[in-house]
Amino acid sequence: MDKKIIITVILVTVLTVCLATNKIGIPDEPPKITVKSGSSEIFHVVGKNKWNGAVYDREDNFIVLKERIFNRNMPHIKNGAKITISFDSSKPDNTILSEIILDEHGNAKWRTDEHVKTYEVGFAPFGRTGTFTIEPNYATALSSDSADYEVGNTIKGYKMICSWGKNECEYAFVILGDAAMMPIQTETFSLN
């Protein structure tokens, strides 16, 4: 077989693999996503950080979500549940997902990086859907308010920074979760 044909076949194969894994082709806009836990869809917002050479100065995504947070208009998702994130077009080259415990106004409850939990979003090699499992966040144990330990009373905010080449955006969503340590339930018995 001719060397030129072999090289052409190899180049076409490499190009096909690169296209399939989204290494070539940067989207014009941040791709639409769907965020779900089981059959429940989770509302999200997106903000551009850097896109097509422009740097964006925008409001924090959790502040954009503050009305939902204040009204507790978000699903309760327990520790151990899986969250699925599906991109409608090319998946990102890089993804950084952070969980931050929020107050009722959408602000971080604890303002140091050591209280931010990070997750690895697992994408299939040729897929556009990734998953992660919600783990207990031990920063919830810092609260002195006993109400914070009640089931579904922890506000968890997620920021997912995604990049395609030099373009970068941030997707954000919020859920009601559970504290890492739940209160011990005690029963009282009557001697009657």
mmCIF file of the C-alpha atoms, coordinates in Angstrom:
data_MODEL
# 
_entry.id   MODEL 
# 
loop_
_atom_site.group_PDB 
_atom_site.id 
_atom_site.type_symbol 
_atom_site.label_atom_id 
_atom_site.label_alt_id 
_atom_site.label_comp_id 
_atom_site.label_asym_id 
_atom_site.label_entity_id 
_atom_site.label_seq_id 
_atom_site.pdbx_PDB_ins_code 
_atom_site.Cartn_x 
_atom_site.Cartn_y 
_atom_site.Cartn_z 
_atom_site.occupancy 
_atom_site.B_iso_or_equiv 
_atom_site.pdbx_formal_charge 
_atom_site.auth_seq_id 
_atom_site.auth_comp_id 
_atom_site.auth_asym_id 
_atom_site.auth_atom_id 
_atom_site.pdbx_PDB_model_num 
ATOM 1   C CA . MET A 1 1   ? 0.000   0.000  0.000  1.00 0.00 ? 1   MET A CA 1 
ATOM 2   C CA . ASP A 1 2   ? 1.218   3.483  -0.829 1.00 0.00 ? 2   ASP A CA 1 
ATOM 3   C CA . LYS A 1 3   ? 2.614   5.611  2.060  1.00 0.00 ? 3   LYS A CA 1 
ATOM 4   C CA . LYS A 1 4   ? 0.405   8.575  1.067  1.00 0.00 ? 4   LYS A CA 1 
ATOM 5   C CA . ILE A 1 5   ? -2.750  6.460  1.379  1.00 0.00 ? 5   ILE A CA 1 
ATOM 6   C CA . ILE A 1 6   ? -1.684  5.158  4.806  1.00 0.00 ? 6   ILE A CA 1 
ATOM 7   C CA . ILE A 1 7   ? -0.926  8.689  6.045  1.00 0.00 ? 7   ILE A CA 1 
ATOM 8   C CA . THR A 1 8   ? -4.262  9.940  4.680  1.00 0.00 ? 8   THR A CA 1 
ATOM 9   C CA . VAL A 1 9   ? -6.159  7.136  6.425  1.00 0.00 ? 9   VAL A CA 1 
ATOM 10  C CA . ILE A 1 10  ? -4.357  7.883  9.707  1.00 0.00 ? 10  ILE A CA 1 
ATOM 11  C CA . LEU A 1 11  ? -5.083  11.635 9.451  1.00 0.00 ? 11  LEU A CA 1 
ATOM 12  C CA . VAL A 1 12  ? -8.765  11.042 8.679  1.00 0.00 ? 12  VAL A CA 1 
ATOM 13  C CA . THR A 1 13  ? -8.992  8.656  11.651 1.00 0.00 ? 13  THR A CA 1 
ATOM 14  C CA . VAL A 1 14  ? -7.341  11.148 14.011 1.00 0.00 ? 14  VAL A CA 1 
ATOM 15  C CA . LEU A 1 15  ? -9.579  13.966 12.747 1.00 0.00 ? 15  LEU A CA 1 
ATOM 16  C CA . THR A 1 16  ? -12.688 11.808 13.233 1.00 0.00 ? 16  THR A CA 1 
ATOM 17  C CA . VAL A 1 17  ? -11.655 10.898 16.798 1.00 0.00 ? 17  VAL A CA 1 
ATOM 18  C CA . CYS A 1 18  ? -10.924 14.546 17.616 1.00 0.00 ? 18  CYS A CA 1 
ATOM 19  C CA . LEU A 1 19  ? -14.316 15.631 16.306 1.00 0.00 ? 19  LEU A CA 1 
ATOM 20  C CA . ALA A 1 20  ? -16.040 12.852 18.242 1.00 0.00 ? 20  ALA A CA 1 
ATOM 21  C CA . THR A 1 21  ? -14.349 13.881 21.480 1.00 0.00 ? 21  THR A CA 1 
ATOM 22  C CA . ASN A 1 22  ? -15.082 17.577 20.848 1.00 0.00 ? 22  ASN A CA 1 
ATOM 23  C CA . LYS A 1 23  ? -11.471 18.682 20.586 1.00 0.00 ? 23  LYS A CA 1 
ATOM 24  C CA . ILE A 1 24  ? -12.138 20.524 17.330 1.00 0.00 ? 24  ILE A CA 1 
ATOM 25  C CA . GLY A 1 25  ? -14.893 23.061 16.968 1.00 0.00 ? 25  GLY A CA 1 
ATOM 26  C CA . ILE A 1 26  ? -15.650 25.647 19.598 1.00 0.00 ? 26  ILE A CA 1 
ATOM 27  C CA . PRO A 1 27  ? -19.322 26.584 20.005 1.00 0.00 ? 27  PRO A CA 1 
ATOM 28  C CA . ASP A 1 28  ? -20.422 30.132 19.106 1.00 0.00 ? 28  ASP A CA 1 
ATOM 29  C CA . GLU A 1 29  ? -22.314 30.424 22.403 1.00 0.00 ? 29  GLU A CA 1 
ATOM 30  C CA . PRO A 1 30  ? -22.293 28.406 25.650 1.00 0.00 ? 30  PRO A CA 1 
ATOM 31  C CA . PRO A 1 31  ? -24.154 25.172 24.863 1.00 0.00 ? 31  PRO A CA 1 
ATOM 32  C CA . LYS A 1 32  ? -27.548 24.561 26.404 1.00 0.00 ? 32  LYS A CA 1 
ATOM 33  C CA . ILE A 1 33  ? -27.545 22.001 29.198 1.00 0.00 ? 33  ILE A CA 1 
ATOM 34  C CA . THR A 1 34  ? -30.062 19.931 31.098 1.00 0.00 ? 34  THR A CA 1 
ATOM 35  C CA . VAL A 1 35  ? -29.475 19.255 34.801 1.00 0.00 ? 35  VAL A CA 1 
ATOM 36  C CA . LYS A 1 36  ? -31.464 16.428 36.383 1.00 0.00 ? 36  LYS A CA 1 
ATOM 37  C CA . SER A 1 37  ? -31.663 14.225 39.429 1.00 0.00 ? 37  SER A CA 1 
ATOM 38  C CA . GLY A 1 38  ? -33.801 11.212 38.612 1.00 0.00 ? 38  GLY A CA 1 
ATOM 39  C CA . SER A 1 39  ? -36.777 12.600 36.718 1.00 0.00 ? 39  SER A CA 1 
ATOM 40  C CA . SER A 1 40  ? -36.562 16.056 38.355 1.00 0.00 ? 40  SER A CA 1 
ATOM 41  C CA . GLU A 1 41  ? -35.101 18.799 36.177 1.00 0.00 ? 41  GLU A CA 1 
ATOM 42  C CA . ILE A 1 42  ? -33.069 21.402 38.060 1.00 0.00 ? 42  ILE A CA 1 
ATOM 43  C CA . PHE A 1 43  ? -33.284 25.046 37.000 1.00 0.00 ? 43  PHE A CA 1 
ATOM 44  C CA . HIS A 1 44  ? -29.913 26.589 36.105 1.00 0.00 ? 44  HIS A CA 1 
ATOM 45  C CA . VAL A 1 45  ? -28.396 29.796 34.757 1.00 0.00 ? 45  VAL A CA 1 
ATOM 46  C CA . VAL A 1 46  ? -25.292 30.434 32.663 1.00 0.00 ? 46  VAL A CA 1 
ATOM 47  C CA . GLY A 1 47  ? -22.926 33.381 32.530 1.00 0.00 ? 47  GLY A CA 1 
ATOM 48  C CA . LYS A 1 48  ? -19.991 33.964 30.209 1.00 0.00 ? 48  LYS A CA 1 
ATOM 49  C CA . ASN A 1 49  ? -16.587 34.585 31.795 1.00 0.00 ? 49  ASN A CA 1 
ATOM 50  C CA . LYS A 1 50  ? -14.478 34.832 28.608 1.00 0.00 ? 50  LYS A CA 1 
ATOM 51  C CA . TRP A 1 51  ? -15.935 34.295 25.156 1.00 0.00 ? 51  TRP A CA 1 
ATOM 52  C CA . ASN A 1 52  ? -14.587 35.062 21.663 1.00 0.00 ? 52  ASN A CA 1 
ATOM 53  C CA . GLY A 1 53  ? -11.889 37.332 23.070 1.00 0.00 ? 53  GLY A CA 1 
ATOM 54  C CA . ALA A 1 54  ? -14.217 39.349 25.346 1.00 0.00 ? 54  ALA A CA 1 
ATOM 55  C CA . VAL A 1 55  ? -13.986 39.257 29.141 1.00 0.00 ? 55  VAL A CA 1 
ATOM 56  C CA . TYR A 1 56  ? -17.332 39.625 30.927 1.00 0.00 ? 56  TYR A CA 1 
ATOM 57  C CA . ASP A 1 57  ? -17.953 41.552 34.143 1.00 0.00 ? 57  ASP A CA 1 
ATOM 58  C CA . ARG A 1 58  ? -21.244 40.076 35.304 1.00 0.00 ? 58  ARG A CA 1 
ATOM 59  C CA . GLU A 1 59  ? -23.317 39.527 38.398 1.00 0.00 ? 59  GLU A CA 1 
ATOM 60  C CA . ASP A 1 60  ? -22.617 36.380 40.417 1.00 0.00 ? 60  ASP A CA 1 
ATOM 61  C CA . ASN A 1 61  ? -24.850 33.523 39.257 1.00 0.00 ? 61  ASN A CA 1 
ATOM 62  C CA . PHE A 1 62  ? -26.011 32.773 42.813 1.00 0.00 ? 62  PHE A CA 1 
ATOM 63  C CA . ILE A 1 63  ? -27.237 36.366 43.115 1.00 0.00 ? 63  ILE A CA 1 
ATOM 64  C CA . VAL A 1 64  ? -29.142 35.848 39.854 1.00 0.00 ? 64  VAL A CA 1 
ATOM 65  C CA . LEU A 1 65  ? -30.766 32.818 41.546 1.00 0.00 ? 65  LEU A CA 1 
ATOM 66  C CA . LYS A 1 66  ? -31.458 34.629 44.853 1.00 0.00 ? 66  LYS A CA 1 
ATOM 67  C CA . GLU A 1 67  ? -35.248 34.820 44.401 1.00 0.00 ? 67  GLU A CA 1 
ATOM 68  C CA . ARG A 1 68  ? -35.411 31.028 43.965 1.00 0.00 ? 68  ARG A CA 1 
ATOM 69  C CA . ILE A 1 69  ? -33.116 30.618 46.961 1.00 0.00 ? 69  ILE A CA 1 
ATOM 70  C CA . PHE A 1 70  ? -35.068 33.010 49.191 1.00 0.00 ? 70  PHE A CA 1 
ATOM 71  C CA . ASN A 1 71  ? -38.408 31.369 48.269 1.00 0.00 ? 71  ASN A CA 1 
ATOM 72  C CA . ARG A 1 72  ? -36.881 27.875 48.503 1.00 0.00 ? 72  ARG A CA 1 
ATOM 73  C CA . ASN A 1 73  ? -38.087 27.177 44.969 1.00 0.00 ? 73  ASN A CA 1 
ATOM 74  C CA . MET A 1 74  ? -35.687 24.312 44.322 1.00 0.00 ? 74  MET A CA 1 
ATOM 75  C CA . PRO A 1 75  ? -35.759 20.544 44.656 1.00 0.00 ? 75  PRO A CA 1 
ATOM 76  C CA . HIS A 1 76  ? -34.690 18.645 47.761 1.00 0.00 ? 76  HIS A CA 1 
ATOM 77  C CA . ILE A 1 77  ? -32.002 16.181 46.726 1.00 0.00 ? 77  ILE A CA 1 
ATOM 78  C CA . LYS A 1 78  ? -30.499 13.889 49.345 1.00 0.00 ? 78  LYS A CA 1 
ATOM 79  C CA . ASN A 1 79  ? -26.849 13.018 49.885 1.00 0.00 ? 79  ASN A CA 1 
ATOM 80  C CA . GLY A 1 80  ? -25.980 9.998  47.764 1.00 0.00 ? 80  GLY A CA 1 
ATOM 81  C CA . ALA A 1 81  ? -28.237 11.007 44.846 1.00 0.00 ? 81  ALA A CA 1 
ATOM 82  C CA . LYS A 1 82  ? -26.803 11.317 41.348 1.00 0.00 ? 82  LYS A CA 1 
ATOM 83  C CA . ILE A 1 83  ? -27.029 14.488 39.286 1.00 0.00 ? 83  ILE A CA 1 
ATOM 84  C CA . THR A 1 84  ? -26.805 14.250 35.506 1.00 0.00 ? 84  THR A CA 1 
ATOM 85  C CA . ILE A 1 85  ? -25.602 17.129 33.317 1.00 0.00 ? 85  ILE A CA 1 
ATOM 86  C CA . SER A 1 86  ? -26.217 16.815 29.571 1.00 0.00 ? 86  SER A CA 1 
ATOM 87  C CA . PHE A 1 87  ? -24.839 19.191 26.935 1.00 0.00 ? 87  PHE A CA 1 
ATOM 88  C CA . ASP A 1 88  ? -26.943 19.624 23.795 1.00 0.00 ? 88  ASP A CA 1 
ATOM 89  C CA . SER A 1 89  ? -23.831 20.070 21.667 1.00 0.00 ? 89  SER A CA 1 
ATOM 90  C CA . SER A 1 90  ? -20.109 19.791 22.313 1.00 0.00 ? 90  SER A CA 1 
ATOM 91  C CA . LYS A 1 91  ? -19.063 18.899 25.834 1.00 0.00 ? 91  LYS A CA 1 
ATOM 92  C CA . PRO A 1 92  ? -16.377 21.128 27.375 1.00 0.00 ? 92  PRO A CA 1 
ATOM 93  C CA . ASP A 1 93  ? -12.635 20.516 27.196 1.00 0.00 ? 93  ASP A CA 1 
ATOM 94  C CA . ASN A 1 94  ? -12.390 21.163 30.953 1.00 0.00 ? 94  ASN A CA 1 
ATOM 95  C CA . THR A 1 95  ? -14.944 21.224 33.760 1.00 0.00 ? 95  THR A CA 1 
ATOM 96  C CA . ILE A 1 96  ? -14.564 22.395 37.369 1.00 0.00 ? 96  ILE A CA 1 
ATOM 97  C CA . LEU A 1 97  ? -17.601 21.800 39.599 1.00 0.00 ? 97  LEU A CA 1 
ATOM 98  C CA . SER A 1 98  ? -17.774 23.378 43.053 1.00 0.00 ? 98  SER A CA 1 
ATOM 99  C CA . GLU A 1 99  ? -20.379 23.078 45.800 1.00 0.00 ? 99  GLU A CA 1 
ATOM 100 C CA . ILE A 1 100 ? -20.842 26.023 48.143 1.00 0.00 ? 100 ILE A CA 1 
ATOM 101 C CA . ILE A 1 101 ? -23.151 26.126 51.167 1.00 0.00 ? 101 ILE A CA 1 
ATOM 102 C CA . LEU A 1 102 ? -25.326 29.241 50.802 1.00 0.00 ? 102 LEU A CA 1 
ATOM 103 C CA . ASP A 1 103 ? -27.413 31.432 53.075 1.00 0.00 ? 103 ASP A CA 1 
ATOM 104 C CA . GLU A 1 104 ? -30.987 32.429 52.212 1.00 0.00 ? 104 GLU A CA 1 
ATOM 105 C CA . HIS A 1 105 ? -29.727 35.403 50.129 1.00 0.00 ? 105 HIS A CA 1 
ATOM 106 C CA . GLY A 1 106 ? -27.457 33.386 47.832 1.00 0.00 ? 106 GLY A CA 1 
ATOM 107 C CA . ASN A 1 107 ? -24.220 34.329 49.592 1.00 0.00 ? 107 ASN A CA 1 
ATOM 108 C CA . ALA A 1 108 ? -21.618 31.801 50.697 1.00 0.00 ? 108 ALA A CA 1 
ATOM 109 C CA . LYS A 1 109 ? -22.226 30.909 54.349 1.00 0.00 ? 109 LYS A CA 1 
ATOM 110 C CA . TRP A 1 110 ? -18.497 30.510 54.904 1.00 0.00 ? 110 TRP A CA 1 
ATOM 111 C CA . ARG A 1 111 ? -16.264 32.678 52.796 1.00 0.00 ? 111 ARG A CA 1 
ATOM 112 C CA . THR A 1 112 ? -13.045 30.715 52.644 1.00 0.00 ? 112 THR A CA 1 
ATOM 113 C CA . ASP A 1 113 ? -11.967 28.333 49.895 1.00 0.00 ? 113 ASP A CA 1 
ATOM 114 C CA . GLU A 1 114 ? -11.434 25.511 52.401 1.00 0.00 ? 114 GLU A CA 1 
ATOM 115 C CA . HIS A 1 115 ? -15.235 25.266 52.763 1.00 0.00 ? 115 HIS A CA 1 
ATOM 116 C CA . VAL A 1 116 ? -15.799 24.756 49.024 1.00 0.00 ? 116 VAL A CA 1 
ATOM 117 C CA . LYS A 1 117 ? -16.289 21.135 47.976 1.00 0.00 ? 117 LYS A CA 1 
ATOM 118 C CA . THR A 1 118 ? -15.198 20.128 44.473 1.00 0.00 ? 118 THR A CA 1 
ATOM 119 C CA . TYR A 1 119 ? -16.526 17.294 42.350 1.00 0.00 ? 119 TYR A CA 1 
ATOM 120 C CA . GLU A 1 120 ? -15.331 15.384 39.321 1.00 0.00 ? 120 GLU A CA 1 
ATOM 121 C CA . VAL A 1 121 ? -18.014 15.203 36.634 1.00 0.00 ? 121 VAL A CA 1 
ATOM 122 C CA . GLY A 1 122 ? -17.660 11.841 34.910 1.00 0.00 ? 122 GLY A CA 1 
ATOM 123 C CA . PHE A 1 123 ? -18.224 12.048 31.150 1.00 0.00 ? 123 PHE A CA 1 
ATOM 124 C CA . ALA A 1 124 ? -18.212 9.010  28.885 1.00 0.00 ? 124 ALA A CA 1 
ATOM 125 C CA . PRO A 1 125 ? -15.334 9.238  26.343 1.00 0.00 ? 125 PRO A CA 1 
ATOM 126 C CA . PHE A 1 126 ? -17.610 10.026 23.399 1.00 0.00 ? 126 PHE A CA 1 
ATOM 127 C CA . GLY A 1 127 ? -20.685 11.250 25.270 1.00 0.00 ? 127 GLY A CA 1 
ATOM 128 C CA . ARG A 1 128 ? -22.056 14.657 26.172 1.00 0.00 ? 128 ARG A CA 1 
ATOM 129 C CA . THR A 1 129 ? -23.606 13.579 29.487 1.00 0.00 ? 129 THR A CA 1 
ATOM 130 C CA . GLY A 1 130 ? -21.753 13.590 32.784 1.00 0.00 ? 130 GLY A CA 1 
ATOM 131 C CA . THR A 1 131 ? -22.752 12.603 36.306 1.00 0.00 ? 131 THR A CA 1 
ATOM 132 C CA . PHE A 1 132 ? -21.680 13.173 39.875 1.00 0.00 ? 132 PHE A CA 1 
ATOM 133 C CA . THR A 1 133 ? -22.988 11.941 43.223 1.00 0.00 ? 133 THR A CA 1 
ATOM 134 C CA . ILE A 1 134 ? -23.863 14.403 45.985 1.00 0.00 ? 134 ILE A CA 1 
ATOM 135 C CA . GLU A 1 135 ? -21.657 13.709 48.977 1.00 0.00 ? 135 GLU A CA 1 
ATOM 136 C CA . PRO A 1 136 ? -22.022 14.978 52.539 1.00 0.00 ? 136 PRO A CA 1 
ATOM 137 C CA . ASN A 1 137 ? -20.394 18.389 52.891 1.00 0.00 ? 137 ASN A CA 1 
ATOM 138 C CA . TYR A 1 138 ? -18.775 18.629 56.308 1.00 0.00 ? 138 TYR A CA 1 
ATOM 139 C CA . ALA A 1 139 ? -18.791 22.435 56.180 1.00 0.00 ? 139 ALA A CA 1 
ATOM 140 C CA . THR A 1 140 ? -22.464 22.074 57.184 1.00 0.00 ? 140 THR A CA 1 
ATOM 141 C CA . ALA A 1 141 ? -21.253 20.974 60.637 1.00 0.00 ? 141 ALA A CA 1 
ATOM 142 C CA . LEU A 1 142 ? -19.968 24.515 61.278 1.00 0.00 ? 142 LEU A CA 1 
ATOM 143 C CA . SER A 1 143 ? -23.465 25.917 61.809 1.00 0.00 ? 143 SER A CA 1 
ATOM 144 C CA . SER A 1 144 ? -24.646 26.737 65.315 1.00 0.00 ? 144 SER A CA 1 
ATOM 145 C CA . ASP A 1 145 ? -28.273 27.004 64.123 1.00 0.00 ? 145 ASP A CA 1 
ATOM 146 C CA . SER A 1 146 ? -30.104 23.740 64.864 1.00 0.00 ? 146 SER A CA 1 
ATOM 147 C CA . ALA A 1 147 ? -32.553 24.424 62.003 1.00 0.00 ? 147 ALA A CA 1 
ATOM 148 C CA . ASP A 1 148 ? -29.663 23.958 59.543 1.00 0.00 ? 148 ASP A CA 1 
ATOM 149 C CA . TYR A 1 149 ? -29.515 20.279 60.516 1.00 0.00 ? 149 TYR A CA 1 
ATOM 150 C CA . GLU A 1 150 ? -33.134 19.550 59.625 1.00 0.00 ? 150 GLU A CA 1 
ATOM 151 C CA . VAL A 1 151 ? -33.826 17.408 56.551 1.00 0.00 ? 151 VAL A CA 1 
ATOM 152 C CA . GLY A 1 152 ? -33.809 19.485 53.358 1.00 0.00 ? 152 GLY A CA 1 
ATOM 153 C CA . ASN A 1 153 ? -32.762 22.693 55.088 1.00 0.00 ? 153 ASN A CA 1 
ATOM 154 C CA . THR A 1 154 ? -29.251 23.080 53.647 1.00 0.00 ? 154 THR A CA 1 
ATOM 155 C CA . ILE A 1 155 ? -28.951 25.324 50.593 1.00 0.00 ? 155 ILE A CA 1 
ATOM 156 C CA . LYS A 1 156 ? -26.294 23.899 48.274 1.00 0.00 ? 156 LYS A CA 1 
ATOM 157 C CA . GLY A 1 157 ? -25.112 25.968 45.337 1.00 0.00 ? 157 GLY A CA 1 
ATOM 158 C CA . TYR A 1 158 ? -23.187 24.476 42.433 1.00 0.00 ? 158 TYR A CA 1 
ATOM 159 C CA . LYS A 1 159 ? -20.950 26.388 40.037 1.00 0.00 ? 159 LYS A CA 1 
ATOM 160 C CA . MET A 1 160 ? -19.617 24.541 37.028 1.00 0.00 ? 160 MET A CA 1 
ATOM 161 C CA . ILE A 1 161 ? -16.907 26.381 35.118 1.00 0.00 ? 161 ILE A CA 1 
ATOM 162 C CA . CYS A 1 162 ? -16.552 24.974 31.606 1.00 0.00 ? 162 CYS A CA 1 
ATOM 163 C CA . SER A 1 163 ? -14.069 25.815 28.880 1.00 0.00 ? 163 SER A CA 1 
ATOM 164 C CA . TRP A 1 164 ? -13.835 25.155 25.173 1.00 0.00 ? 164 TRP A CA 1 
ATOM 165 C CA . GLY A 1 165 ? -10.397 26.328 24.077 1.00 0.00 ? 165 GLY A CA 1 
ATOM 166 C CA . LYS A 1 166 ? -10.041 29.910 25.386 1.00 0.00 ? 166 LYS A CA 1 
ATOM 167 C CA . ASN A 1 167 ? -13.806 30.361 25.837 1.00 0.00 ? 167 ASN A CA 1 
ATOM 168 C CA . GLU A 1 168 ? -15.126 29.924 29.379 1.00 0.00 ? 168 GLU A CA 1 
ATOM 169 C CA . CYS A 1 169 ? -18.537 30.154 31.014 1.00 0.00 ? 169 CYS A CA 1 
ATOM 170 C CA . GLU A 1 170 ? -20.123 29.273 34.331 1.00 0.00 ? 170 GLU A CA 1 
ATOM 171 C CA . TYR A 1 171 ? -23.316 27.275 34.802 1.00 0.00 ? 171 TYR A CA 1 
ATOM 172 C CA . ALA A 1 172 ? -24.960 27.464 38.238 1.00 0.00 ? 172 ALA A CA 1 
ATOM 173 C CA . PHE A 1 173 ? -27.828 25.720 39.997 1.00 0.00 ? 173 PHE A CA 1 
ATOM 174 C CA . VAL A 1 174 ? -29.086 25.384 43.565 1.00 0.00 ? 174 VAL A CA 1 
ATOM 175 C CA . ILE A 1 175 ? -30.788 22.618 45.515 1.00 0.00 ? 175 ILE A CA 1 
ATOM 176 C CA . LEU A 1 176 ? -32.067 21.986 48.996 1.00 0.00 ? 176 LEU A CA 1 
ATOM 177 C CA . GLY A 1 177 ? -29.851 19.333 50.512 1.00 0.00 ? 177 GLY A CA 1 
ATOM 178 C CA . ASP A 1 178 ? -29.093 17.738 53.824 1.00 0.00 ? 178 ASP A CA 1 
ATOM 179 C CA . ALA A 1 179 ? -26.410 18.491 56.363 1.00 0.00 ? 179 ALA A CA 1 
ATOM 180 C CA . ALA A 1 180 ? -23.531 16.035 56.612 1.00 0.00 ? 180 ALA A CA 1 
ATOM 181 C CA . MET A 1 181 ? -24.665 15.076 60.099 1.00 0.00 ? 181 MET A CA 1 
ATOM 182 C CA . MET A 1 182 ? -28.359 14.773 60.793 1.00 0.00 ? 182 MET A CA 1 
ATOM 183 C CA . PRO A 1 183 ? -29.821 15.220 64.290 1.00 0.00 ? 183 PRO A CA 1 
ATOM 184 C CA . ILE A 1 184 ? -30.355 12.079 66.300 1.00 0.00 ? 184 ILE A CA 1 
ATOM 185 C CA . GLN A 1 185 ? -34.031 11.221 66.527 1.00 0.00 ? 185 GLN A CA 1 
ATOM 186 C CA . THR A 1 186 ? -35.111 10.166 69.985 1.00 0.00 ? 186 THR A CA 1 
ATOM 187 C CA . GLU A 1 187 ? -38.392 8.617  70.972 1.00 0.00 ? 187 GLU A CA 1 
ATOM 188 C CA . THR A 1 188 ? -40.066 9.072  74.303 1.00 0.00 ? 188 THR A CA 1 
ATOM 189 C CA . PHE A 1 189 ? -41.871 6.212  75.912 1.00 0.00 ? 189 PHE A CA 1 
ATOM 190 C CA . SER A 1 190 ? -44.772 6.472  78.296 1.00 0.00 ? 190 SER A CA 1 
ATOM 191 C CA . LEU A 1 191 ? -44.926 4.125  81.274 1.00 0.00 ? 191 LEU A CA 1 
ATOM 192 C CA . ASN A 1 192 ? -48.729 4.166  81.214 1.00 0.00 ? 192 ASN A CA 1 
# 
